[in-house]
Amino acid sequence: MTYPAKGYGNYGPVPWHQGSWDIRAAGNFIGGGMGSGLIVFAAISGAAGVVGAGLFLVGLALVGFGLFCVSLELGRPLRALNVFRNPRTSWMAREAWTAVLLVPAALAAAAGVAGAGWIAALLALAFLWCQASLLQAARGIPAWREPLLRPLLLTTGLVEGAGLLLIATLGPVNVAAPLAIVAGALLVVRWWLWRAYRLRLAGTAAPQALAALDAAGKVLLVAGTIVPLALIGAAGVAGGAAAPIAALAGLGMVAAGVYAKLVLVTRAGFNQGFALPQLPVRGTRA
């Protein structure tokens, strides 16, 4: 039997879907993941001049878009500065403070300051880790509290960053073969982490959450792993046609990651319900 509660739909022993985080919260993980990953790969690629500046600025803009999305979710936007309180205990506060440090570092990297690109990349990795930890700290939701979610989201952000770099090959960006190999390796790692994550949820997450994750997993496997890997391999032998092929691979890498995170935040967020392993019986000692 379930009981209605204002703002929470039905609750009780049957798992119910959380209603606090919606597409706006998902936008934070999507924009922040893509932007941070692109900043990391902008530093790794060694792109300089206008091209390098463009990569860092686009990455920073995506991070800013993600933070803007989550600010829209606040009931009182004018109190958004309260997010900086309690960085000792709050992953959201740590994410916000890391973003404050990331902005000047990425701007310095875009301006060509020596060493700033690597500092920005380290801060981008820290930002990704804070995001992953923020979601994983939701202890009441099995699909979110799973420890493997942290490395999964971190790897997904890096895959998306690599994908954006491959998309940029349609412009003046030149992606060397080693970077393409790294992108392919990250695709394999992401899929392995997704499968391990999904297997660990069996028997703990709600059936509705597992069904949503399974649907996202199919997209991640085909459009986000198999097809991009094949296209990356084809780009390596395509000669003059390599750039559009690599860009298609990057598009699949990014789109599948975005969809997986959207499903994870908006459709897989089922609470575990109330568990009563031992019920009191009148006239007996507990």
N, C-alpha and C positions, 0 to 999 in steps of 0.2 A: 504494500500500500504506500502511496506517495502523498505528500502534503504540499500544497501550494505555498509559496513564499514570494512576496513582492520583490521583483528584480532578479529572481532566480528560477522562475518557472516552477517546475516540480522538483522536489528533492526528497531524499529518503534512501533506502537501501539500493535503489536502482540508479546507476550513474546518470548524471545529467550534464548537459552541455553548458560550459561557462559562458556568461554573457558580458564579461568585462572587456575582453580583448577582441577586436573585430579587424576589419581590413585596414584600419588606420594603424593599429599596432603591427599588423603584418607588414605594412609599408616601411616601418622602421627597420625591421630585419631584412627586408628586401633591398631598400636603398642603402642602408648601412653596410650590408654584406657585399653588395656589388661595388660600392665606392671604396671600401677598405681593401677589397681584393685588387681593384684596379690600381690603387696607390702602391700596393706591394709589388705588382708586376711592372708598374711604371719605373720603380726603382731598380728592379732586377733587369729590365730591358736595357737600361742605360741610355734611354732616349734623351736627347738634349735639345736645346733651342726651343723653337716654337712647338715642335712635336711633343717634347717632354713636358713642357709647361701645360699644353693642352690636356695630356693624360692626367697630370696631378690635379688640375683644376676641375676636370670632369669628375674624377674620383671624389674630390672634396664636395662638389655640388651634389653628388648622389648621397653622400653621408648627411649633408645638410637637409636634403629632401626627406630622408628617413626620419631625422629628428623633428622636422616640421610635421610629418604625419603623426608622430606620437604626441606632439603638442596639441594637435586637434582633438585628441581623445580626452584631454584634461577637462574636467567639469568646470574648472575656473582657470582659463588660460593665463590670466594675469598673475596667478600664483606659480607659474612654471618655474620660477627661480628656486622654489623650494626643493626642486629635484637635486640641487647641489648639496643638500644637507645630508649628514650622516654617511659619508663615503666609507667609514669604517665598517658599516654593516649592510649598506645598500648597493647592489650591483647596478641599479639605475643611476645612482649618484656617481659611481665609479665610471660608468659609461659617459656620463655628462662631462666629468672632469677630464677624461681622456680625450673627448672631442675638443675641449677647450685647448688642450695642448697640441692636438693634431692640426688644428686650423693654421697656426703660425708656421708649424713645421712644413706642411704641404705648400703653403704660400711661398716659403723660402725656397723649397725645392723647385717650385714653378719659376722662381726668379733666377734659378741657376746657382744658388749658394752651395758651395762645396760641402758634401756630407749630409746636407739637409734631406736628401731623398731617402737615405737609409734610416735616418731618425724618423721620418714620416712613415716609412714602412713598418718600423718596430711599433710605433704608436698605433698604426692601423691594425696590426695583429693584436695588440692589447685591446683595442676597441672591439674587434671581432670576438675576442674571448669574453669580454664583459657582456656583450650581447648574448652570447651562448649561455653564459652563466645566469643571466637575468631570466631567461626562459626556463632553464633547468632548475631554478630555485623554487618553482611552483610545485611544492611537494604534494599537493592534493590531486594533481593531474598526472596519471601514469605516463602518458605519451610525452610529457614535458620533463618529468623528474628523472627520466632514465639517464644515467651518467654518460652513455655514449652520444647523447645529443650534443654535448659540447664539442667533441672533435668533429662530429658530423656537420654542425653549422659552421665551424671554422673552415673545414675543407670545402664546403659548399661555397662560402664566400670567396675562397681562393680560386675555385673553378670558375666562378662567375667573373672574377677579375681577369683570369686568363682568357675567358671567352670574349670579354670586351676588348682585350688587346688584339685577339684574332680578328674581331670585327673591324678594328682600326686598320687592318692591313689593306682595306679598300681605299684608305687615304695614304698619307706619306709614311706610315709606320711600317718598318721592316722587322718582321718576326723571324729570328734566327731559328735554325733547326733544333738546337738544344731547348729553347723555350717551348717549341711545339711538343717536344718529347715530354717535358715537365707537365705541360697541359694534359697530355694523354695519360700520364701516370696519375695525376690528380683525379682524372675521371674514374680510373679503376679504383682508387682508394675511396672516393666518394661512394661508389656503388657498393663496395665491400662494407663500408661503415653503415650504409643504409640497410643492407640485408642483416647485418649483425644487430643493428638497432631494432629492426622489425621483429626478429626472432626472439629477442629478449622481452618484447612486449606481449608475446603470446601468453594468454592466461591471466594477464594483469590489466590490460586496457579494455575499455568497453568495445563490444562488437562493432558499434557504429564508427568508433575511432579507427579500429583495425581495417574496416572496409574502406574508409577514406584514405588511409595510408597505403593500402594495397593498390588503389586506383592511381595514386600519385607515384607509387613505385613503378608501375608499368610505364608511365610517361618518362620517369627518370631513367629507366633501363633502355628504352628504345630511342626516344628523341634526345635524351640527355647523356647517353653513354655509347650505345652501339653505333648510332649514326654519326655522332661527332668523331669517334675513333676512326671510323672508316673514311670520313672526309679528311681528317688530319693526315692519314696515310696516303690518301689520293693527292692531297696538296703537295706532299713531298716529292711526287714524281710528275706533277702536272706542268712544270715549267712556267710559262707565262700566264697560265690560268690558275696558278696557285692561290692568288689573293682572294678571288671570290669564293673559291672552295673553302679556304680557311675561314673566311667570314661566315659562311653558312654553318661550319662546325661551331664557331663561337656563338652564333645565334641559338643553336640548339642547346649548348651548354648553359647559356644564360636563361633561356626561356624555361627549361626544365627545372632549374634551380629555383626560379621565381615561383613557379607553380607548386613545387614541393613545399616551399616555406609558407605559401598562402594556405595550402591545405593543412599544414601542420598547426598553424596558429588559429585559423578560423573554423576548421572542421574536425580536427582531432582532439580538441581541448575538452574532453569529457572527464568530469570528476570521477573518483572511484566509488562514490556512494558511501553510505554508512555501513560499517561492518560491526556486527554484534556476535562475537564468537561464543559468548556465554550469557544466557539470559537468566535473570533472577527468578527464583521459584519461591512462592510464598510458603513459609513454614520451615525452610531449610537455610542452613548457613551458606554464605557465598563461598 
